[in-house]
Every structure is written in C-alpha cells, then in structure tokens.
Amino acid sequence: MAEHGNHRVQRLSATGSPVAEWGRKGSGPGEFVNPYGVAIGADGRVFVADRGNNRLQIFSPTGDLIAMWGKAGKDPGQFLAPEALALDLSGNVYVGEYGNNRVQKLGASGDPIASWGATNGRGGAGPGEFNWPVGFAIEPSGSLVIADWGNDRIQRISGAGAPMSQWGRKGTLAGEFGNPNGIAIDPDGRIWVTEYSNCRVQVLSSEGRPLAQFSATGMRPGKGVGEFTYPRGIAIDPGGAVYVTEFGNSRIQRFTPARV
C-alpha cells in the first residue's frame, strides 16, 4: 500500500502485520512525494504512482528499485499527477492521471502505446472523457472499469479505449455516487466502489446494477466497524476478502467474503 502522507510504501500481511516498507520524501530514486496507486505484476514487481514526482517507479518484491518511467508533461509517456494503476494479463500498464484527465496505456517496458480521454489536459463529460480518472480495475475480458471522480460516474471502456457503458450521477441514492474513487472486481465479477464524499462502499453487478452498500447511518463519516471516513483505495484478494483504505481514519478495514 502507498502512504500519501508518509511518502512511503508498506507491505502488510493479510492480517495486517507489517512486513516491509521503503521510501521517504524526496525526488531521488526510490523516494516519493505523495505516492498513490500501487499495482503488482505477475512477476512480483511493484509499480508505484509517484504522484508528486510525476512518474512511475518500479521495484522488486523486496523493494529494490528497478526502473523509473516518465516526467512531468502532457506528451505520451509523461504524467501529471498519476494516481490510478493497473496491469493487464499481458503486462501492459494503465495509468490514470489526475492532472491530464486521461488514461495512458504503456507496454511492459514503459513504452507508450495509447491514451484516452482529455485533449490538452482538459476534462470532459462525454463518453470516453474523464474528469479526474483516479481509480480503475481491469476485468477478465480486458475492459477497464474507471472511477470518474469529477463526473460522479463509473465508465467502462474496452482495452482499446472504446467507450462501452457508463453508470451513475451525483447523489446519495443506490447507483449514484459522491466522488467515486477506488474500484475492485471480485471473483464473481461484481464491481466494488469507494465513494470519498459519500463515505460509503457500493457493490454493483457487472452491468452496473446496485446490489448493496455499506456506510455509517446517513452516510456520515464514521469510525466504527463497517463505517468509513473518506474511503479511497479498495482491493479484493483471491479468496474474496475486501480491503478498504480510509483517508480520514488512517486505517485499513478488512471484510470477510460475503454474498451480496
């Protein structure tokens, strides 16, 4: 997991015990400024979106620096505030940029392949456009499910960038969103979404139909078990356990698999 405020990456066991950590605040190799997204390759490499340094850093499973990709800019292979990260089965790397309002696809060696979304960094609300694409997940089919924070919606695009579907609008009802952020796909294909300003987690079918939601009463910030204060990241392990990180409570909650 990336710690935005502590400028480091930590590895924890499935039960939350500290295993390792690396990094400190700075712009040198292996240092971070407000890291956000983390993704793990099939070979165990750890990819980190180094948001404040406008780059990606790649580490071995033990934290040894392997490579750094990118610099500040709008050209292919450059980044402005990268946040979201995901890898497909071929090892391609997808990067969501808060500052450029786009998603970039890079090859396994960091070479730019394609980008989708904004022109000249401007956000948009049309199909395939984004207003801060800050989280996404890749489905087994290769399509991307994207949390479009500023548009309060979820978009699905193909692996080639073609718009496929979108769901939601700003609101607090089931199927509506308040700054959707983290996205994860469970083993049954359901889509789990964290909502930053609504302080809740929603579960959707693969077609976007609302199935369940979890939050404090009235979607107020909460500190109890199953309550959230500005949830951000979400991940699901192969056994179906769900992990949610909270910006406001500075904690991770783990939930056992459940039918919803």
ROTORLO-283911 format. One record per residue (C-alpha): residue in one letter; y, z, x. Coordinates in steps of 0.1 Angstrom, whole numbers, plus 5000, padded with zeros to 4 digits. Last residue first. Layout:
<nodes>
NODE   votor   north     up   east
NODE       A       Y      Z      X
...
</nodes>
This chain:
<nodes>
NODE   votor   north     up   east
NODE       V    4904   4983   4756
NODE       R    4871   4994   4772
NODE       A    4877   5019   4800
NODE       P    4874   5018   4838
NODE       T    4886   5050   4855
NODE       F    4923   5054   4860
NODE       R    4940   5061   4893
NODE       Q    4977   5072   4894
NODE       I    4997   5066   4926
NODE       R    5028   5087   4934
NODE       S    5065   5086   4942
NODE       N    5074   5097   4906
NODE       G    5102   5072   4900
NODE       F    5088   5043   4919
NODE       E    5053   5046   4904
NODE       T    5022   5030   4917
NODE       V    4993   5022   4894
NODE       Y    4956   5020   4903
NODE       V    4930   5008   4878
NODE       A    4893   5013   4882
NODE       G    4873   4981   4872
NODE       G    4845   4984   4897
NODE       P    4858   4955   4917
NODE       D    4891   4974   4922
NODE       I    4922   4969   4900
NODE       A    4957   4969   4913
NODE       I    4991   4977   4899
NODE       G    5025   4979   4915
NODE       R    5058   4990   4898
NODE       P    5059   5019   4874
NODE       Y    5094   5032   4866
NODE       T    5084   5068   4856
NODE       F    5050   5067   4841
NODE       E    5027   5088   4818
NODE       G    4989   5086   4819
NODE       V    4987   5121   4835
NODE       G    5021   5138   4830
NODE       K    5053   5129   4848
NODE       G    5072   5109   4822
NODE       P    5099   5084   4818
NODE       R    5104   5076   4781
NODE       M    5083   5050   4764
NODE       G    5088   5068   4731
NODE       T    5059   5092   4739
NODE       A    5048   5087   4775
NODE       S    5031   5054   4783
NODE       F    4999   5034   4779
NODE       Q    4995   5001   4760
NODE       A    4966   4982   4745
NODE       L    4954   4948   4734
NODE       P    4984   4925   4732
NODE       R    4974   4888   4730
NODE       G    4984   4869   4761
NODE       E    4956   4843   4762
NODE       S    4936   4862   4789
NODE       S    4939   4893   4766
NODE       L    4968   4916   4773
NODE       V    4970   4952   4786
NODE       Q    5003   4969   4788
NODE       V    5015   4996   4812
NODE       R    5046   5017   4804
NODE       C    5079   5029   4817
NODE       N    5098   5005   4795
NODE       S    5123   4998   4824
NODE       Y    5096   4990   4850
NODE       E    5069   4974   4829
NODE       T    5035   4973   4845
NODE       V    5012   4945   4834
NODE       W    4974   4944   4831
NODE       I    4958   4910   4822
NODE       R    4923   4909   4809
NODE       G    4898   4886   4826
NODE       D    4868   4909   4822
NODE       P    4868   4919   4858
NODE       D    4904   4930   4855
NODE       I    4934   4908   4864
NODE       A    4965   4925   4879
NODE       I    5002   4922   4874
NODE       G    5031   4943   4886
NODE       N    5067   4939   4875
NODE       P    5076   4933   4839
NODE       N    5112   4942   4833
NODE       G    5111   4955   4798
NODE       F    5085   4935   4780
NODE       E    5073   4924   4745
NODE       G    5037   4920   4736
NODE       A    5035   4953   4718
NODE       L    5070   4963   4708
NODE       T    5095   4975   4733
NODE       G    5118   4945   4738
NODE       K    5128   4916   4760
NODE       R    5106   4886   4753
NODE       G    5069   4878   4757
NODE       W    5044   4852   4766
NODE       Q    5043   4820   4786
NODE       S    5019   4791   4789
NODE       M    5007   4763   4812
NODE       P    5036   4754   4835
NODE       A    5024   4731   4864
NODE       G    5026   4746   4898
NODE       A    4995   4730   4914
NODE       G    4975   4762   4911
NODE       S    4984   4761   4874
NODE       I    5012   4782   4859
NODE       R    5010   4812   4837
NODE       Q    5042   4829   4827
NODE       I    5048   4865   4817
NODE       R    5081   4875   4801
NODE       D    5112   4897   4804
NODE       N    5133   4869   4818
NODE       G    5147   4890   4847
NODE       W    5112   4902   4857
NODE       D    5091   4870   4854
NODE       A    5057   4886   4861
NODE       I    5035   4857   4870
NODE       V    5000   4848   4861
NODE       L    4988   4821   4886
NODE       S    4961   4796   4880
NODE       G    4932   4793   4904
NODE       S    4904   4794   4878
NODE       P    4894   4828   4890
NODE       E    4929   4840   4881
NODE       I    4956   4847   4907
NODE       A    4979   4876   4903
NODE       F    5017   4879   4902
NODE       G    5046   4901   4908
NODE       V    5084   4899   4915
NODE       P    5093   4865   4901
NODE       W    5130   4872   4899
NODE       N    5145   4850   4872
NODE       F    5119   4822   4872
NODE       E    5115   4786   4861
NODE       G    5082   4770   4853
NODE       P    5091   4767   4816
NODE       G    5128   4772   4812
NODE       A    5146   4805   4818
NODE       G    5163   4798   4852
NODE       G    5172   4815   4884
NODE       R    5194   4799   4911
NODE       G    5181   4799   4946
NODE       N    5192   4763   4955
NODE       T    5168   4749   4929
NODE       A    5146   4776   4912
NODE       G    5110   4775   4904
NODE       W    5081   4760   4923
NODE       S    5073   4756   4960
NODE       A    5047   4736   4978
NODE       I    5026   4734   5010
NODE       P    5045   4754   5037
NODE       D    5024   4760   5068
NODE       G    5016   4797   5072
NODE       S    4982   4794   5089
NODE       A    4962   4799   5057
NODE       G    4985   4774   5039
NODE       L    5016   4784   5021
NODE       K    5025   4783   4985
NODE       Q    5060   4793   4975
NODE       V    5071   4809   4943
NODE       R    5108   4807   4934
NODE       N    5138   4828   4924
NODE       N    5153   4825   4960
NODE       G    5163   4861   4963
NODE       Y    5134   4878   4945
NODE       E    5109   4855   4963
NODE       G    5073   4853   4951
NODE       V    5049   4843   4979
NODE       Y    5015   4826   4974
NODE       V    4991   4824   5004
NODE       N    4963   4799   5007
NODE       G    4931   4814   5019
NODE       S    4908   4790   5000
NODE       L    4899   4818   4975
NODE       D    4935   4823   4966
NODE       L    4958   4849   4982
NODE       A    4986   4869   4965
NODE       L    5020   4883   4974
NODE       A    5050   4893   4955
NODE       E    5082   4906   4972
NODE       P    5100   4882   4994
NODE       A    5137   4890   4997
NODE       L    5150   4856   5007
NODE       F    5123   4835   5025
NODE       Q    5118   4805   5048
NODE       G    5086   4784   5048
NODE       P    5103   4756   5029
NODE       D    5141   4758   5032
NODE       K    5160   4785   5014
NODE       G    5167   4809   5042
NODE       A    5160   4842   5060
NODE       K    5130   4839   5084
NODE       G    5094   4830   5081
NODE       W    5060   4840   5093
NODE       M    5049   4868   5116
NODE       A    5014   4869   5132
NODE       I    4985   4891   5143
NODE       L    4999   4926   5144
NODE       D    4972   4953   5149
NODE       G    4969   4975   5118
NODE       T    4932   4983   5118
NODE       P    4924   4956   5092
NODE       S    4942   4931   5114
NODE       F    4979   4925   5105
NODE       I    5000   4897   5091
NODE       Q    5038   4900   5087
NODE       L    5057   4880   5061
NODE       R    5094   4875   5065
NODE       N    5129   4881   5050
NODE       N    5135   4912   5071
NODE       G    5144   4933   5041
NODE       R    5114   4921   5021
NODE       D    5087   4924   5047
NODE       A    5060   4910   5024
NODE       V    5028   4923   5040
NODE       F    4995   4904   5045
NODE       V    4965   4925   5057
NODE       R    4937   4906   5073
NODE       G    4902   4916   5060
NODE       D    4885   4882   5064
NODE       A    4887   4876   5026
NODE       G    4925   4883   5029
NODE       I    4942   4914   5016
NODE       A    4976   4913   4999
NODE       V    5005   4937   5001
NODE       G    5039   4933   4984
NODE       Y    5069   4954   4991
NODE       P    5082   4963   5025
NODE       N    5117   4978   5026
NODE       V    5127   4970   5062
NODE       F    5096   4968   5084
NODE       E    5084   4971   5120
NODE       G    5052   4954   5133
NODE       P    5072   4930   5155
NODE       G    5109   4942   5157
NODE       S    5132   4943   5127
NODE       G    5133   4981   5122
NODE       K    5121   5010   5100
NODE       R    5086   5021   5110
NODE       G    5051   5005   5108
NODE       W    5015   5016   5105
NODE       E    4994   5040   5085
NODE       A    4957   5049   5084
NODE       V    4930   5066   5063
NODE       P    4949   5089   5040
NODE       S    4927   5103   5011
NODE       G    4935   5089   4977
NODE       T    4900   5087   4961
NODE       A    4896   5050   4968
NODE       S    4906   5057   5004
NODE       L    4941   5052   5015
NODE       R    4958   5027   5038
NODE       Q    4995   5031   5044
NODE       V    5022   5005   5052
NODE       R    5056   5016   5064
NODE       H    5093   5014   5057
NODE       N    5094   5049   5042
NODE       G    5115   5038   5012
NODE       H    5095   5007   5003
NODE       E    5061   5021   5010
NODE       A    5036   4993   5011
NODE       M    5000   5000   5000
</nodes>
